[in-house]
Amino acid sequence: MEIARRMHGKTLVFLVLMVTFGPLGDVLLSRGMKRIGAVSSFSPGPLFSTFSKVFSSPAIWLGIGSLFLFFISYLLVLSWADYSYIQPVSAIGYGVVALLGYFFLHDAVTVWRWAGVLTICVGVFLVGQTPHSTTTPV
């Protein structure tokens, strides 16, 4: 029983890391690309110029780092919990993205989007009430 409780606690910690670093990385990438501007031409000169701006942007590198931490957390949590639990619970990140987009990117989030986020959060709550692992370790 102690092992199951420790695993549940560890799962929750890494889910929080996933729900934090995934949306944060997405928002940082979005901020970085909005500062760089739209790719207007796919000819070699302008494309090279855009790539050099992308790879010299601190926001882009912070976004890549955040997404890397998300990926590591995701791999770890998948090693001990059911995918059918992890994927729906990690969907709470959609709500975090909406909040970060609203507050940091000044995105217009409509009432319908907030209703969708609320629906996702209710689903996450329901899935969160189930055991995180129903299979025995191999």
MODELLER restraints for C-alpha pairs under 7 A, 6 or more apart:
rsr = mdl.restraints
at = mdl.atoms
rsr.add(forms.Gaussian(group=physical.xy_distance, feature=features.Distance(at['CA:11:A'], at['CA:77:A']), mean=6.01, stdev=0.5))
rsr.add(forms.Gaussian(group=physical.xy_distance, feature=features.Distance(at['CA:14:A'], at['CA:73:A']), mean=5.63, stdev=0.5))
rsr.add(forms.Gaussian(group=physical.xy_distance, feature=features.Distance(at['CA:14:A'], at['CA:77:A']), mean=6.31, stdev=0.5))
rsr.add(forms.Gaussian(group=physical.xy_distance, feature=features.Distance(at['CA:15:A'], at['CA:90:A']), mean=6.58, stdev=0.5))
rsr.add(forms.Gaussian(group=physical.xy_distance, feature=features.Distance(at['CA:17:A'], at['CA:70:A']), mean=6.72, stdev=0.5))
rsr.add(forms.Gaussian(group=physical.xy_distance, feature=features.Distance(at['CA:17:A'], at['CA:73:A']), mean=6.59, stdev=0.5))
rsr.add(forms.Gaussian(group=physical.xy_distance, feature=features.Distance(at['CA:18:A'], at['CA:70:A']), mean=4.85, stdev=0.5))
rsr.add(forms.Gaussian(group=physical.xy_distance, feature=features.Distance(at['CA:18:A'], at['CA:73:A']), mean=5.91, stdev=0.5))
rsr.add(forms.Gaussian(group=physical.xy_distance, feature=features.Distance(at['CA:18:A'], at['CA:74:A']), mean=6.37, stdev=0.5))
rsr.add(forms.Gaussian(group=physical.xy_distance, feature=features.Distance(at['CA:19:A'], at['CA:90:A']), mean=6.10, stdev=0.5))
rsr.add(forms.Gaussian(group=physical.xy_distance, feature=features.Distance(at['CA:19:A'], at['CA:92:A']), mean=6.71, stdev=0.5))
rsr.add(forms.Gaussian(group=physical.xy_distance, feature=features.Distance(at['CA:19:A'], at['CA:93:A']), mean=4.77, stdev=0.5))
rsr.add(forms.Gaussian(group=physical.xy_distance, feature=features.Distance(at['CA:21:A'], at['CA:66:A']), mean=5.01, stdev=0.5))
rsr.add(forms.Gaussian(group=physical.xy_distance, feature=features.Distance(at['CA:21:A'], at['CA:67:A']), mean=6.08, stdev=0.5))
rsr.add(forms.Gaussian(group=physical.xy_distance, feature=features.Distance(at['CA:21:A'], at['CA:69:A']), mean=6.41, stdev=0.5))
rsr.add(forms.Gaussian(group=physical.xy_distance, feature=features.Distance(at['CA:21:A'], at['CA:70:A']), mean=5.07, stdev=0.5))
rsr.add(forms.Gaussian(group=physical.xy_distance, feature=features.Distance(at['CA:22:A'], at['CA:66:A']), mean=6.59, stdev=0.5))
rsr.add(forms.Gaussian(group=physical.xy_distance, feature=features.Distance(at['CA:22:A'], at['CA:67:A']), mean=5.41, stdev=0.5))
rsr.add(forms.Gaussian(group=physical.xy_distance, feature=features.Distance(at['CA:22:A'], at['CA:70:A']), mean=5.21, stdev=0.5))
rsr.add(forms.Gaussian(group=physical.xy_distance, feature=features.Distance(at['CA:23:A'], at['CA:93:A']), mean=6.04, stdev=0.5))
rsr.add(forms.Gaussian(group=physical.xy_distance, feature=features.Distance(at['CA:23:A'], at['CA:96:A']), mean=6.34, stdev=0.5))
rsr.add(forms.Gaussian(group=physical.xy_distance, feature=features.Distance(at['CA:23:A'], at['CA:97:A']), mean=5.10, stdev=0.5))
rsr.add(forms.Gaussian(group=physical.xy_distance, feature=features.Distance(at['CA:24:A'], at['CA:63:A']), mean=6.96, stdev=0.5))
rsr.add(forms.Gaussian(group=physical.xy_distance, feature=features.Distance(at['CA:24:A'], at['CA:66:A']), mean=6.58, stdev=0.5))
rsr.add(forms.Gaussian(group=physical.xy_distance, feature=features.Distance(at['CA:25:A'], at['CA:63:A']), mean=3.90, stdev=0.5))
rsr.add(forms.Gaussian(group=physical.xy_distance, feature=features.Distance(at['CA:25:A'], at['CA:64:A']), mean=6.32, stdev=0.5))
rsr.add(forms.Gaussian(group=physical.xy_distance, feature=features.Distance(at['CA:25:A'], at['CA:66:A']), mean=4.72, stdev=0.5))
rsr.add(forms.Gaussian(group=physical.xy_distance, feature=features.Distance(at['CA:25:A'], at['CA:67:A']), mean=5.06, stdev=0.5))
rsr.add(forms.Gaussian(group=physical.xy_distance, feature=features.Distance(at['CA:26:A'], at['CA:63:A']), mean=6.41, stdev=0.5))
rsr.add(forms.Gaussian(group=physical.xy_distance, feature=features.Distance(at['CA:27:A'], at['CA:100:A']), mean=6.95, stdev=0.5))
rsr.add(forms.Gaussian(group=physical.xy_distance, feature=features.Distance(at['CA:27:A'], at['CA:101:A']), mean=6.69, stdev=0.5))
rsr.add(forms.Gaussian(group=physical.xy_distance, feature=features.Distance(at['CA:28:A'], at['CA:59:A']), mean=5.41, stdev=0.5))
rsr.add(forms.Gaussian(group=physical.xy_distance, feature=features.Distance(at['CA:28:A'], at['CA:60:A']), mean=6.28, stdev=0.5))
rsr.add(forms.Gaussian(group=physical.xy_distance, feature=features.Distance(at['CA:28:A'], at['CA:62:A']), mean=6.73, stdev=0.5))
rsr.add(forms.Gaussian(group=physical.xy_distance, feature=features.Distance(at['CA:28:A'], at['CA:63:A']), mean=4.76, stdev=0.5))
rsr.add(forms.Gaussian(group=physical.xy_distance, feature=features.Distance(at['CA:29:A'], at['CA:59:A']), mean=6.40, stdev=0.5))
rsr.add(forms.Gaussian(group=physical.xy_distance, feature=features.Distance(at['CA:29:A'], at['CA:60:A']), mean=5.02, stdev=0.5))
rsr.add(forms.Gaussian(group=physical.xy_distance, feature=features.Distance(at['CA:29:A'], at['CA:63:A']), mean=5.12, stdev=0.5))
rsr.add(forms.Gaussian(group=physical.xy_distance, feature=features.Distance(at['CA:31:A'], at['CA:59:A']), mean=6.87, stdev=0.5))
rsr.add(forms.Gaussian(group=physical.xy_distance, feature=features.Distance(at['CA:31:A'], at['CA:105:A']), mean=6.82, stdev=0.5))
rsr.add(forms.Gaussian(group=physical.xy_distance, feature=features.Distance(at['CA:32:A'], at['CA:57:A']), mean=6.57, stdev=0.5))
rsr.add(forms.Gaussian(group=physical.xy_distance, feature=features.Distance(at['CA:32:A'], at['CA:59:A']), mean=4.99, stdev=0.5))
rsr.add(forms.Gaussian(group=physical.xy_distance, feature=features.Distance(at['CA:32:A'], at['CA:60:A']), mean=5.31, stdev=0.5))
rsr.add(forms.Gaussian(group=physical.xy_distance, feature=features.Distance(at['CA:36:A'], at['CA:53:A']), mean=6.68, stdev=0.5))
rsr.add(forms.Gaussian(group=physical.xy_distance, feature=features.Distance(at['CA:41:A'], at['CA:47:A']), mean=6.61, stdev=0.5))
rsr.add(forms.Gaussian(group=physical.xy_distance, feature=features.Distance(at['CA:54:A'], at['CA:60:A']), mean=6.70, stdev=0.5))
rsr.add(forms.Gaussian(group=physical.xy_distance, feature=features.Distance(at['CA:81:A'], at['CA:132:A']), mean=5.66, stdev=0.5))
rsr.add(forms.Gaussian(group=physical.xy_distance, feature=features.Distance(at['CA:81:A'], at['CA:133:A']), mean=4.91, stdev=0.5))
rsr.add(forms.Gaussian(group=physical.xy_distance, feature=features.Distance(at['CA:82:A'], at['CA:132:A']), mean=6.19, stdev=0.5))
rsr.add(forms.Gaussian(group=physical.xy_distance, feature=features.Distance(at['CA:82:A'], at['CA:133:A']), mean=5.10, stdev=0.5))
rsr.add(forms.Gaussian(group=physical.xy_distance, feature=features.Distance(at['CA:82:A'], at['CA:134:A']), mean=6.96, stdev=0.5))
rsr.add(forms.Gaussian(group=physical.xy_distance, feature=features.Distance(at['CA:85:A'], at['CA:127:A']), mean=6.68, stdev=0.5))
rsr.add(forms.Gaussian(group=physical.xy_distance, feature=features.Distance(at['CA:85:A'], at['CA:132:A']), mean=5.71, stdev=0.5))
rsr.add(forms.Gaussian(group=physical.xy_distance, feature=features.Distance(at['CA:88:A'], at['CA:124:A']), mean=6.09, stdev=0.5))
rsr.add(forms.Gaussian(group=physical.xy_distance, feature=features.Distance(at['CA:88:A'], at['CA:127:A']), mean=6.84, stdev=0.5))
rsr.add(forms.Gaussian(group=physical.xy_distance, feature=features.Distance(at['CA:89:A'], at['CA:124:A']), mean=4.98, stdev=0.5))
rsr.add(forms.Gaussian(group=physical.xy_distance, feature=features.Distance(at['CA:89:A'], at['CA:127:A']), mean=6.55, stdev=0.5))
rsr.add(forms.Gaussian(group=physical.xy_distance, feature=features.Distance(at['CA:89:A'], at['CA:128:A']), mean=6.43, stdev=0.5))
rsr.add(forms.Gaussian(group=physical.xy_distance, feature=features.Distance(at['CA:91:A'], at['CA:124:A']), mean=6.92, stdev=0.5))
rsr.add(forms.Gaussian(group=physical.xy_distance, feature=features.Distance(at['CA:92:A'], at['CA:120:A']), mean=6.83, stdev=0.5))
rsr.add(forms.Gaussian(group=physical.xy_distance, feature=features.Distance(at['CA:92:A'], at['CA:121:A']), mean=5.96, stdev=0.5))
rsr.add(forms.Gaussian(group=physical.xy_distance, feature=features.Distance(at['CA:92:A'], at['CA:124:A']), mean=6.45, stdev=0.5))
rsr.add(forms.Gaussian(group=physical.xy_distance, feature=features.Distance(at['CA:94:A'], at['CA:117:A']), mean=6.85, stdev=0.5))
rsr.add(forms.Gaussian(group=physical.xy_distance, feature=features.Distance(at['CA:95:A'], at['CA:117:A']), mean=5.30, stdev=0.5))
rsr.add(forms.Gaussian(group=physical.xy_distance, feature=features.Distance(at['CA:101:A'], at['CA:107:A']), mean=5.42, stdev=0.5))
rsr.add(forms.Gaussian(group=physical.xy_distance, feature=features.Distance(at['CA:102:A'], at['CA:108:A']), mean=6.47, stdev=0.5))
rsr.add(forms.Gaussian(group=physical.xy_distance, feature=features.Distance(at['CA:102:A'], at['CA:109:A']), mean=6.49, stdev=0.5))
